[in-house]
Amino acid sequence: MLGFTNRPNHGTVAVGSTTQRNAYKGKTYPRLPHLQPGHGPCRRQRATKFVYDLLKETWSTEETVVSIAERPFAEGGMRFCLKVRENTPGTSESSVQVAKVFISRKDRPLEDSAYFHEAMMQMVASSFAERFNQTAESLGFGDGTWCEFMPVSVLQLVESGGAIVSMEPFMEGRFVKHNDNDGNVETAELLPQAFSHYTWSASGGQILVCDIQGVDNLFTDPQIHSVDGFSFGMGNMGKDGIDAFLNSHVCNEICRGMRLSKPQRAGGNGQWKPPSDGHSRAAGGGRGGWAW
């Protein structure tokens, strides 16, 4: 599984929780000069883009040219977000992207590897989404029962001292957070909750994808909790995170339509019974069937 050692002390407030996000309201976004080349802010600069192939478990690289905004346009509990224009080398084509930069704190030391682990985590979530969509289609669900995670890459800014950021396409529309990584449900939408439930079933109870947010059914920045608690980035709350979701989850019509078994405790030991709905076998079986 993905290894990541720089996990914070979660304390009483989970990283990325509603309480933490609200604390940033009204805050002026700072300039981030370390992302700007020596010839000035918002100027074009050369960069190397790293893209992860989940099936092959390898990284590929390509050269690109980007210009990054001087200040973030948004901020969450863990990252700043800045607009980026990516220019395809040798052509006149360009696209609007988003660069995400971790907010470093004394209780949360950061290494460049954090960006690579976060990108890999989003690709794992994307793999679950593909299988969720296939299952929904096979069971006769309508066109609205699907979801997708934005493709994310890691960008090394060659002309800005090799600074590292993550990058993904800019999402047009109203950005909504549906659930978080400590069990809170923030909208009445059924699909995000059913998808999180599905990931727990399809992994054989080993992991759970949550912190579902994005525009319509296009999602980004998920968090994965794992039974071992030592993988999938800084927000992995381990069994506590899985418990938080399952304790607050109420199965809805999509859960029932996809034949997801209702989470049940195993006697008095506080553990959850393994999912019995067969989704983990259909998805490739337990831990060994997932390329993480």
C-alpha positions as CSV (number, residue, x, y, z in Angstrom):
1,M,0.0,0.0,0.0
2,L,1.0,3.6,-0.3
3,G,3.3,4.6,2.5
4,F,3.3,8.1,4.0
5,T,4.9,8.9,7.4
6,N,4.2,12.6,7.8
7,R,0.8,12.2,9.4
8,P,-0.4,15.0,11.7
9,N,-1.7,14.6,15.2
10,H,-5.4,14.8,14.4
11,G,-6.3,16.0,17.9
12,T,-9.9,17.0,18.3
13,V,-10.3,18.6,14.8
14,A,-9.7,16.5,11.7
15,V,-7.6,18.0,9.0
16,G,-9.9,19.5,6.4
17,S,-12.9,19.5,8.7
18,T,-15.7,22.1,8.6
19,T,-14.4,23.8,11.7
20,Q,-10.9,24.2,10.2
21,R,-12.2,25.4,6.9
22,N,-14.4,28.1,8.5
23,A,-11.3,29.4,10.4
24,Y,-9.9,30.6,7.0
25,K,-12.9,32.8,6.1
26,G,-12.0,36.4,5.6
27,K,-8.3,35.7,5.4
28,T,-6.3,37.5,2.8
29,Y,-4.5,35.1,0.5
30,P,-0.8,35.6,0.5
31,R,1.5,35.9,-2.5
32,L,3.5,32.7,-3.1
33,P,6.8,34.0,-4.7
34,H,8.5,30.6,-4.5
35,L,6.2,29.5,-7.4
36,Q,7.2,32.4,-9.6
37,P,10.2,32.5,-12.0
38,G,13.0,35.0,-11.6
39,H,11.6,37.2,-14.4
40,G,8.4,38.0,-12.5
41,P,5.0,36.7,-11.4
42,C,2.4,35.2,-13.9
43,R,5.2,34.7,-16.5
44,R,5.6,31.6,-18.6
45,Q,8.0,29.1,-17.1
46,R,9.2,25.6,-18.1
47,A,8.0,22.7,-16.0
48,T,8.1,18.9,-15.8
49,K,4.8,17.1,-15.5
50,F,4.6,13.7,-13.7
51,V,1.6,11.5,-14.5
52,Y,0.9,8.3,-12.6
53,D,-0.4,5.1,-14.3
54,L,-2.2,3.1,-11.7
55,L,-2.3,-0.1,-13.7
56,K,1.4,-0.1,-14.4
57,E,2.3,1.6,-11.0
58,T,4.7,3.8,-12.8
59,W,5.2,7.6,-13.3
60,S,5.8,9.1,-16.8
61,T,7.1,12.6,-17.4
62,E,6.6,15.2,-20.1
63,E,7.7,18.8,-20.5
64,T,5.2,21.6,-20.5
65,V,5.0,25.4,-20.1
66,V,2.8,27.1,-17.5
67,S,2.1,30.5,-16.0
68,I,0.8,30.6,-12.4
69,A,-1.2,33.3,-10.7
70,E,0.5,35.4,-8.1
71,R,-2.1,34.8,-5.4
72,P,-4.5,31.9,-4.6
73,F,-8.1,32.2,-5.5
74,A,-9.2,29.7,-2.8
75,E,-7.9,28.0,0.4
76,G,-9.0,24.9,2.3
77,G,-7.8,23.2,5.4
78,M,-4.8,21.7,3.7
79,R,-4.1,23.6,0.4
80,F,-4.0,26.9,-1.5
81,C,-5.5,26.9,-5.0
82,L,-4.1,29.0,-7.8
83,K,-5.2,29.3,-11.4
84,V,-2.7,28.1,-14.0
85,R,-2.6,28.4,-17.8
86,E,-0.8,25.4,-19.3
87,N,0.5,26.0,-22.8
88,T,1.2,22.9,-25.0
89,P,4.8,23.2,-26.2
90,G,5.1,23.8,-29.9
91,T,1.5,24.8,-30.4
92,S,-0.8,27.7,-29.7
93,E,-3.1,25.5,-27.5
94,S,-3.6,26.3,-23.9
95,S,-5.9,25.2,-21.0
96,V,-6.9,26.5,-17.6
97,Q,-5.7,24.4,-14.8
98,V,-5.5,24.6,-11.0
99,A,-2.3,24.3,-9.0
100,K,-2.7,23.1,-5.4
101,V,0.0,23.9,-2.8
102,F,0.1,22.4,0.6
103,I,-0.1,24.7,3.6
104,S,2.9,23.9,5.7
105,R,2.5,24.1,9.5
106,K,4.7,23.3,12.5
107,D,2.5,20.3,13.3
108,R,2.4,19.2,9.7
109,P,5.9,19.1,8.1
110,L,5.8,18.5,4.4
111,E,8.0,16.8,1.9
112,D,7.8,16.8,-1.9
113,S,6.7,13.2,-1.7
114,A,3.3,14.4,-0.3
115,Y,2.3,15.7,-3.7
116,F,3.1,12.3,-5.3
117,H,1.1,10.4,-2.7
118,E,-1.9,12.7,-3.0
119,A,-1.9,12.3,-6.8
120,M,-1.7,8.5,-6.4
121,M,-4.6,8.6,-3.9
122,Q,-6.8,10.5,-6.4
123,M,-6.0,7.9,-9.1
124,V,-7.0,5.1,-6.7
125,A,-10.3,7.0,-6.0
126,S,-10.7,7.3,-9.8
127,S,-10.3,3.5,-10.2
128,F,-13.1,3.0,-7.7
129,A,-15.3,5.4,-9.6
130,E,-14.8,3.5,-12.8
131,R,-15.9,0.3,-11.2
132,F,-18.8,2.0,-9.4
133,N,-20.0,3.3,-12.8
134,Q,-19.7,-0.1,-14.4
135,T,-21.6,-1.7,-11.5
136,A,-24.4,1.0,-11.7
137,E,-24.7,0.5,-15.4
138,S,-24.9,-3.3,-15.1
139,L,-27.7,-3.0,-12.6
140,G,-29.7,-0.7,-14.8
141,F,-29.2,2.7,-13.2
142,G,-30.0,5.8,-15.2
143,D,-27.5,8.2,-16.8
144,G,-27.3,10.3,-13.6
145,T,-25.7,7.5,-11.4
146,W,-22.1,8.0,-12.3
147,C,-19.1,9.9,-10.9
148,E,-15.6,10.7,-12.0
149,F,-12.4,12.1,-10.4
150,M,-10.4,14.8,-12.1
151,P,-7.0,13.6,-13.5
152,V,-4.2,15.0,-11.4
153,S,-0.5,15.3,-12.1
154,V,2.5,16.6,-10.2
155,L,4.3,19.6,-11.6
156,Q,7.9,20.5,-10.9
157,L,8.6,24.2,-11.8
158,V,12.1,24.1,-13.4
159,E,12.5,27.9,-13.4
160,S,11.3,28.4,-9.8
161,G,13.9,26.4,-8.0
162,G,12.2,23.1,-8.7
163,A,9.2,23.9,-6.6
164,I,6.5,21.1,-6.6
165,V,2.7,21.6,-6.9
166,S,-0.1,19.3,-8.0
167,M,-2.2,20.3,-11.0
168,E,-5.5,19.3,-12.4
169,P,-8.1,20.8,-14.8
170,F,-10.1,23.9,-13.6
171,M,-13.6,22.9,-12.7
172,E,-16.3,25.3,-14.0
173,G,-19.5,25.6,-11.9
174,R,-20.6,25.6,-8.3
175,F,-18.1,23.7,-6.1
176,V,-19.9,21.6,-3.4
177,K,-18.5,19.5,-0.6
178,H,-20.8,16.5,0.1
179,N,-19.0,14.7,3.0
180,D,-15.8,15.2,4.9
181,N,-13.1,12.9,6.3
182,D,-14.6,12.8,9.9
183,G,-18.1,11.5,9.2
184,N,-20.0,14.7,8.5
185,V,-22.6,14.7,5.7
186,E,-22.9,18.2,4.2
187,T,-25.5,17.8,1.5
188,A,-28.6,15.7,0.8
189,E,-27.2,14.3,-2.4
190,L,-27.5,10.5,-2.5
191,L,-24.7,9.5,-4.9
192,P,-21.7,10.8,-2.9
193,Q,-22.7,8.8,0.2
194,A,-23.5,5.7,-1.8
195,F,-20.1,6.0,-3.6
196,S,-18.2,6.2,-0.3
197,H,-20.2,3.1,1.0
198,Y,-19.4,1.3,-2.3
199,T,-15.6,1.8,-1.8
200,W,-15.8,0.2,1.6
201,S,-17.7,-2.8,0.2
202,A,-15.6,-3.1,-3.0
203,S,-12.3,-3.1,-1.0
204,G,-13.5,-5.8,1.4
205,G,-13.7,-3.3,4.2
206,Q,-10.1,-2.4,3.9
207,I,-10.4,1.3,2.8
208,L,-13.1,4.0,2.4
209,V,-13.0,7.0,0.0
210,C,-14.6,10.1,1.5
211,D,-14.2,13.9,1.5
212,I,-16.3,13.8,-1.7
213,Q,-16.4,17.3,-3.3
214,G,-16.5,18.9,-6.7
215,V,-18.8,20.2,-9.4
216,D,-21.9,18.1,-10.2
217,N,-20.6,14.5,-10.4
218,L,-17.0,15.5,-11.1
219,F,-15.0,15.1,-7.9
220,T,-11.5,16.1,-6.7
221,D,-9.4,16.0,-3.5
222,P,-10.8,12.9,-1.9
223,Q,-9.4,11.3,1.3
224,I,-8.9,7.6,1.7
225,H,-9.0,6.0,5.2
226,S,-7.4,2.6,5.4
227,V,-7.6,0.0,8.1
228,D,-3.8,0.2,8.7
229,G,-4.0,4.0,9.0
230,F,-0.5,4.6,7.6
231,S,-1.2,5.1,3.9
232,F,-3.0,7.6,1.6
233,G,-1.7,10.9,2.8
234,M,-1.9,13.1,5.8
235,G,-5.7,13.0,6.2
236,N,-5.9,9.2,6.7
237,M,-7.6,8.7,10.1
238,G,-7.4,4.9,9.8
239,K,-10.1,2.9,11.5
240,D,-11.4,6.0,13.3
241,G,-12.1,7.6,9.9
242,I,-13.9,4.5,8.6
243,D,-15.9,4.3,11.8
244,A,-16.9,7.9,11.6
245,F,-18.4,7.4,8.1
246,L,-20.1,4.1,8.8
247,N,-21.6,5.4,12.1
248,S,-23.2,8.3,10.4
249,H,-24.1,6.7,7.1
250,V,-27.8,6.0,6.3
251,C,-28.2,3.7,3.3
252,N,-30.2,5.3,0.6
253,E,-31.9,4.1,-2.6
254,I,-28.7,4.0,-4.5
255,C,-27.0,1.9,-1.8
256,R,-30.0,-0.5,-1.9
257,G,-30.2,-0.5,-5.7
258,M,-26.5,-1.4,-5.9
259,R,-27.1,-4.2,-3.4
260,L,-24.6,-2.8,-0.9
261,S,-24.9,-4.7,2.4
262,K,-25.7,-2.5,5.4
263,P,-22.7,-2.1,7.7
264,Q,-23.1,-4.1,10.9
265,R,-21.0,-4.4,14.0
266,A,-19.5,-7.8,14.8
267,G,-20.8,-8.6,18.3
268,G,-19.5,-6.6,21.2
269,N,-15.9,-6.1,20.0
270,G,-16.7,-2.9,18.1
271,Q,-15.4,-4.2,14.8
272,W,-17.4,-4.2,11.6
273,K,-18.5,-7.4,9.9
274,P,-16.8,-7.8,6.5
275,P,-19.0,-6.7,3.6
276,S,-21.1,-9.7,2.4
277,D,-22.5,-8.2,-0.8
278,G,-19.9,-9.7,-3.2
279,H,-18.6,-6.3,-4.5
280,S,-15.0,-7.0,-3.4
281,R,-15.0,-10.3,-5.4
282,A,-16.5,-8.6,-8.4
283,A,-13.9,-5.8,-8.1
284,G,-10.9,-8.1,-7.9
285,G,-11.0,-9.4,-4.3
286,G,-9.5,-7.9,-1.1
287,R,-6.3,-6.0,-0.9
288,G,-4.4,-8.1,-3.4
289,G,-6.8,-7.1,-6.2
290,W,-6.1,-3.3,-5.9
291,A,-3.1,-1.7,-7.4
292,W,-2.2,0.6,-4.5
